[in-house]
């Protein structure tokens, strides 16, 4: 009996000591540190980092729904965690604020505030080295890449090409340089596009590019060399003619074309009148393969053999390609293929001594058995040449 009483006494004391020790505070204290706890952000898109140090698991709750400000990661485990804070560009002049509660499973929480305002907007810049003209006029073909150094103190910059120009206008970013490439034009008329550079999401600079069409005033023409099949040393470059003239007519025609032959006497009149004043003609005849002799007979029968200031050279193609071929595309691009341009011959392209387009007559002419149309076109060209060559009374 005595032994049992002693055992109960010992057990009672042990239980009492256990209960007593459970009420005694330990030296293990939970903690949560967020540094820093406040950010004042510029009006551009930007990124900042902060640290979360905690003895327990933690997570983030946002007060409100400010989707312009995001935090990643938004939860973590005990230890030190670097957290990334991102903001989008400020849309206007009014400041805005986002508030986040960072909570630990130990029961501690901290408040993080993010303010974005427009006070530092004037401190940010975006410019191109050399303070360049934002407008570019480029040739129809063989355009060298345009390289522009971008200067900005915003976190980063991106670019975009206007929607309607993406098939021919291209841009890429090469470190701190914007490289713009332009495809050869594929039509007689010009086209326009823009490249916009954005820094920080709120600072922009736009470059405008206009590419001259193949028939636009001042556009360079492509050089070419044609010869007479079977005739040695008959090759003549277009540039050989126009560099020796004040004004040269590039005559695109065909001996099978009624509208062309109907106007040929008027072309001869223009040549006779203006050739003493620096006017020359290069005729490129779109002829039909297999009918070569018909062309040569036409030349001989109409007195169109070479002179010092007027040459004609044939280009023989299958009948289905007499208008749309490698040569015609030099001056019409793909417009003849797409049906955008229906007429090709006759066409009259006047160029200066540098080979640049000064005037074009490329309408869908109806000259065959139409004397009024022939007279109107002839006097129009005569007036033009008179003014350009300052002779002959107009």
C-alpha positions in Angstrom: 0.0 0.0 0.0 2.8 2.3 0.9 4.5 1.7 -2.4 1.4 2.5 -4.3 1.0 5.9 -2.5 4.6 6.8 -3.4 4.1 6.0 -7.1 0.9 8.1 -7.2 2.8 11.0 -5.6 5.6 10.8 -8.2 3.2 10.7 -11.1 1.2 13.6 -9.7 4.4 15.7 -9.4 5.4 14.9 -13.0 2.1 15.8 -14.5 2.1 19.1 -12.5 5.6 19.9 -13.8 4.5 19.2 -17.4 1.5 21.5 -17.1 3.6 24.2 -15.5 6.2 24.1 -18.2 3.6 24.3 -21.0 2.6 27.7 -19.7 6.1 29.0 -19.5 7.0 31.4 -22.5 9.7 30.0 -24.9 12.6 31.9 -26.3 11.5 31.1 -30.0 9.8 34.3 -31.3 8.2 34.4 -34.9 9.2 37.3 -37.2 8.3 38.9 -40.5 10.5 41.6 -42.2 9.6 43.4 -45.5 12.1 45.8 -46.9 11.3 48.3 -48.2 7.6 48.7 -47.4 7.0 51.7 -49.7 7.7 52.5 -53.3 7.2 55.7 -55.3 7.3 54.7 -59.0 7.9 56.8 -62.1 5.0 57.1 -64.7 6.7 54.6 -67.0 6.5 50.8 -66.9 9.2 49.6 -64.5 10.4 46.9 -62.2 11.6 47.0 -58.6 12.5 44.3 -56.0 12.1 43.9 -52.3 12.8 41.3 -49.6 10.6 39.2 -47.5 12.3 37.6 -44.4 10.1 35.4 -42.2 10.2 32.6 -39.8 7.0 31.0 -41.2 5.2 30.6 -44.5 3.9 33.8 -46.0 1.5 35.1 -48.6 0.3 38.3 -50.2 -3.2 39.8 -50.2 -4.0 42.9 -52.2 -6.3 45.6 -50.8 -8.5 46.3 -53.8 -7.9 45.2 -57.4 -5.2 47.3 -58.8 -4.1 45.2 -61.8 -1.6 47.8 -62.9 0.7 46.6 -60.1 1.7 43.0 -59.7 3.9 41.0 -57.3 5.7 37.8 -58.0 6.0 35.4 -56.2 3.0 36.2 -54.0 3.7 33.5 -51.4 6.8 31.7 -49.9 8.4 29.6 -47.3 10.5 30.6 -44.2 13.8 32.3 -45.1 14.8 35.2 -47.3 12.9 35.7 -50.6 13.4 38.3 -53.2 10.2 39.5 -54.7 9.6 41.4 -58.0 7.2 44.3 -58.2 6.1 45.5 -61.7 3.9 48.5 -62.7 2.4 49.5 -66.1 2.6 53.0 -67.5 0.6 55.7 -65.8 -2.3 56.4 -68.2 -2.8 60.1 -67.2 -1.7 62.8 -64.8 -3.6 61.5 -61.8 -1.5 59.5 -59.3 -2.6 56.1 -58.1 -1.8 53.8 -55.2 -1.8 50.0 -54.6 -1.8 48.4 -51.1 -0.7 44.9 -50.3 -0.8 43.0 -47.0 2.0 40.5 -46.6 1.0 37.9 -44.0 2.9 35.2 -42.1 1.4 32.1 -40.8 2.9 33.1 -37.4 0.2 35.7 -37.3 2.4 38.7 -38.2 1.5 41.0 -41.2 3.1 44.0 -42.9 1.7 46.6 -45.2 3.4 47.4 -48.6 2.3 50.5 -50.5 3.1 51.4 -54.1 2.5 54.9 -55.4 2.8 56.0 -59.0 2.7 59.6 -60.0 3.6 61.9 -62.9 6.0 64.1 -61.0 9.1 62.7 -62.7 7.6 62.4 -66.2 9.7 65.3 -67.5 12.9 63.4 -66.5 12.4 60.6 -69.0 13.3 60.9 -72.6 13.4 59.0 -75.9 15.4 60.2 -78.8 17.4 59.1 -81.8 21.1 59.9 -81.9 21.7 63.0 -84.0 18.2 64.4 -83.5 17.2 63.1 -86.9 14.2 64.1 -89.0 11.4 61.7 -88.2 10.3 61.6 -91.9 12.1 59.5 -94.5 11.6 59.4 -98.2 13.1 56.3 -99.8 13.6 55.0 -103.3 11.4 52.2 -104.8 14.2 49.6 -104.7 17.6 48.8 -103.4 17.1 50.7 -100.1 19.9 50.2 -97.7 18.9 49.4 -94.1 18.3 52.5 -91.9 20.1 52.2 -88.6 19.2 54.5 -85.8 20.8 54.7 -82.3 18.1 54.9 -79.6 18.8 57.0 -76.6 16.5 56.7 -73.6 16.7 56.6 -69.8 13.5 54.5 -69.5 14.0 50.9 -68.4 13.6 49.4 -71.9 12.2 50.2 -75.4 10.2 48.3 -78.0 9.0 49.0 -81.5 6.0 48.4 -83.7 5.2 48.7 -87.4 2.0 50.2 -88.6 -0.5 47.5 -89.6 -0.8 48.3 -93.3 2.9 48.4 -93.8 4.0 45.0 -92.3 4.4 43.3 -95.7 7.1 45.7 -96.9 8.4 47.6 -93.9 10.4 45.7 -91.3 12.2 46.6 -88.1 14.4 44.8 -85.6 16.2 45.7 -82.4 20.0 45.2 -82.3 21.0 46.1 -78.7 20.5 49.9 -78.6 20.0 50.3 -82.4 16.8 50.2 -84.4 17.3 48.7 -87.8 14.7 49.4 -90.5 14.5 47.5 -93.8 12.4 48.3 -96.8 11.3 45.8 -99.5 11.4 46.8 -103.2 8.2 48.5 -104.2 5.8 46.3 -106.2 3.6 48.9 -107.9 3.7 52.2 -109.8 2.3 54.2 -106.9 4.1 54.9 -103.6 3.2 53.7 -100.1 3.6 55.0 -96.6 4.2 53.4 -93.2 5.4 54.2 -89.7 7.7 52.6 -87.1 6.9 53.6 -83.5 9.4 53.2 -80.7 8.1 53.1 -77.1 10.1 53.4 -74.0 8.7 52.6 -70.6 5.3 52.1 -72.2 4.5 55.8 -72.0 7.1 57.6 -74.1 6.9 57.2 -77.8 8.5 58.5 -81.0 7.2 57.7 -84.4 9.2 57.6 -87.7 7.3 58.0 -91.0 8.5 56.4 -94.1 7.3 57.1 -97.6 8.5 54.9 -100.4 8.3 56.3 -103.9 6.4 54.2 -106.4 7.9 53.2 -109.7 6.2 56.0 -111.5 6.4 58.7 -108.9 8.0 62.0 -109.7 11.7 61.9 -108.9 11.9 58.1 -108.5 14.9 56.5 -110.1 14.3 54.1 -112.9 16.0 50.8 -113.2 18.8 50.6 -115.7 18.7 47.8 -118.3 20.5 46.8 -121.5 18.8 45.4 -124.6 20.1 44.2 -127.9 18.8 43.0 -131.3 18.7 39.2 -131.4 21.3 38.0 -133.9 23.0 41.4 -134.3 26.4 41.7 -132.8 27.4 44.7 -130.7 23.7 45.9 -130.7 23.4 46.0 -126.9 22.5 49.5 -125.6 22.0 50.4 -122.0 19.1 52.7 -121.1 21.6 54.8 -119.1 23.7 55.3 -122.2 20.8 57.2 -123.7 19.4 59.2 -120.8 22.8 60.4 -119.6 23.3 62.1 -123.0 19.9 63.8 -123.0 18.0 66.5 -121.2 14.8 64.5 -121.4 14.4 60.9 -122.6 11.2 59.1 -123.4 11.1 55.5 -122.4 8.6 54.2 -124.9 7.0 50.8 -124.0 5.2 49.6 -127.0 4.6 46.6 -129.3 4.2 46.3 -133.1 1.1 44.1 -132.5 -0.5 46.9 -130.4 -3.0 49.0 -132.4 -3.0 51.8 -129.9 0.9 51.9 -130.1 1.1 52.0 -133.9 -1.7 54.5 -134.0 0.4 57.0 -132.0 3.8 56.2 -133.5 3.5 59.0 -136.2 3.0 61.5 -133.3 6.1 60.1 -131.5 8.1 60.8 -134.7 6.8 64.3 -134.8 7.9 64.9 -131.2 11.3 63.5 -132.0 11.7 65.6 -135.1 10.7 68.8 -133.2 12.5 68.3 -129.9 15.6 66.2 -130.7 17.7 69.3 -131.5 17.0 70.5 -128.0 18.2 67.5 -126.0 15.3 65.0 -126.4 16.0 61.3 -127.0 13.9 58.1 -127.2 14.5 54.6 -126.0 11.9 52.2 -127.3 11.4 48.9 -125.7 9.0 46.7 -127.8 7.1 43.9 -126.0 7.1 41.5 -128.9 5.7 37.9 -129.4 8.0 35.0 -129.6 7.7 33.3 -133.0 6.7 36.5 -134.8 10.1 38.1 -134.8 10.0 38.9 -138.5 6.8 40.9 -138.2 8.6 43.2 -135.8 11.6 43.7 -138.0 9.3 44.4 -141.0 7.4 47.0 -139.0 10.7 48.8 -138.0 11.9 48.8 -141.6 8.6 49.8 -143.1 8.1 52.8 -140.8 11.6 54.2 -140.8 12.4 53.3 -137.2 15.9 52.1 -137.7 18.4 53.4 -135.1 19.4 57.1 -135.1 21.7 58.9 -132.8 18.9 59.9 -130.5 16.3 57.2 -131.0 16.7 53.4 -130.7 14.3 50.6 -130.6 15.0 47.2 -129.1 12.7 44.2 -129.0 11.9 41.8 -126.1 10.4 38.5 -127.4 8.1 36.6 -125.0 5.4 34.0 -125.4 2.1 35.6 -126.4 0.6 35.1 -122.9 3.7 37.0 -121.4 4.0 39.8 -123.9 2.8 42.3 -121.3 3.7 40.6 -118.0 7.3 39.6 -118.1 10.6 40.2 -116.4 11.1 43.4 -118.2 7.7 44.9 -117.7 8.0 44.2 -114.0 11.0 46.6 -113.8 8.5 49.4 -114.3 5.2 47.9 -112.9 6.3 45.5 -110.2 3.5 43.0 -109.4 0.7 45.4 -110.3 0.2 43.8 -113.7 0.0 40.4 -112.1 -2.7 41.4 -109.6 -4.8 43.3 -112.1 -4.2 46.6 -110.2 -2.9 48.0 -113.5 -4.6 46.8 -116.7 -2.7 48.8 -119.3 1.0 48.4 -120.1 1.4 49.4 -123.7 1.6 52.0 -124.9 3.3 53.7 -122.0 5.5 56.9 -122.0 7.9 57.5 -119.2 9.9 60.7 -119.3 13.2 60.8 -117.4 15.9 63.4 -116.8 19.6 63.1 -117.3 19.9 61.1 -114.0 17.3 58.6 -115.0 14.7 60.0 -112.6 11.0 60.0 -113.5 9.8 63.4 -114.4 6.5 62.6 -116.1 4.5 59.5 -117.0 1.7 58.9 -119.5 0.4 55.4 -118.7 -3.4 55.6 -118.9 -5.5 52.9 -120.5 -5.3 54.7 -123.8 -7.8 54.1 -126.6 -5.9 55.6 -129.6 -6.7 53.2 -132.4 -9.0 55.0 -134.8 -9.6 57.7 -132.3 -8.1 60.9 -133.8 -9.3 63.1 -131.0 -7.5 61.0 -128.4 -4.4 61.0 -130.5 -4.4 64.8 -130.9 -5.0 65.3 -127.2 -2.2 63.1 -126.1 0.2 64.6 -128.7 -0.4 68.2 -127.7 -0.2 67.3 -124.0 3.3 65.8 -124.5 4.3 68.6 -126.8 3.4 71.2 -124.2 5.3 69.3 -121.5 8.5 69.0 -123.6 8.3 72.6 -124.6 8.3 73.7 -121.0 11.0 71.3 -119.9 13.3 72.1 -122.8 12.3 75.7 -122.9 11.9 75.8 -126.6 9.6 75.5 -129.5 6.8 77.8 -128.3 4.7 75.2 -126.5 
